[in-house]
Structures are given as C-alpha cells and as structure tokens.
Amino acid sequence: FFRRIPNKIHVGEVTADEFDEIVRRAVVATGFFASPEAPATMRMICAEMGATSLRPCIPMDLCRIARSICDFDELANELNRDVIWRSAEMYFTATGTKSGTTSLFAGIPA
C-alpha cells in the first residue's frame, strides 16, 4: 500500500465506510470469501486490539496475514472472526493491548 512507497507520503485515517470498502477490496484481492459482516468485524477487532484510528493499510495487511494463516493451517478461504482475530494478534504486537495479549517479543532486548 502507500506506506510501502520509499518516499514519505502521509496517508491519514479513513472513515468507517472507506475502511469497509478497503476491506471488501482486500478480501477479493487475497482470494477470500467473506460475509457482509467481515468489515465491521475487522473494525471491532482493531479497536479491541487498541487501534486508535482506522488506517487504510490495515485491511490488506490483515488479509495477507490471514492468507498465510489459512495456507499454513490448510483452512478454508473464509475470512471469519477467528482468522481476523489471529491475524490481528500478529499485527498488533504491542504489550498491554486492550485484548490482554502480550508481544511475541516481550522480554527480548531491542
């Protein structure tokens, strides 16, 4: 997405409707099937994980992580709540998030 461009380009937060549309496009681009509730589920999980705003890069990042999870675990191509949750746990790795998860790197010196 835009943040991968080597030049610094500020891409601010998006509205819930814009985020939902980005989710729908990311779902198609990554070959998933998803219910109409998937965008709202992703927004809710992002908030639970401590995201303070909706960034346009999050849906594709989460869908790519979800694709890796489904491929590795040989799961169906369905972007459901469980897969979104697992993806978000990997994406939002900060210690002390609202979900109570801890970083995979907790205790490892930087």
Secondary structure, 3 states (H helix, E strand, C coil): CHHHCCCCCCCCCCCHHHHHHHHHHHHHHCCCECCCCHHHHHHHHHHHCCCCCCCCCHHHHHHHHHHHHHHHHCCCCECCHHHHHHHHHHHCCCCCCCCCCCCCCCCCCC
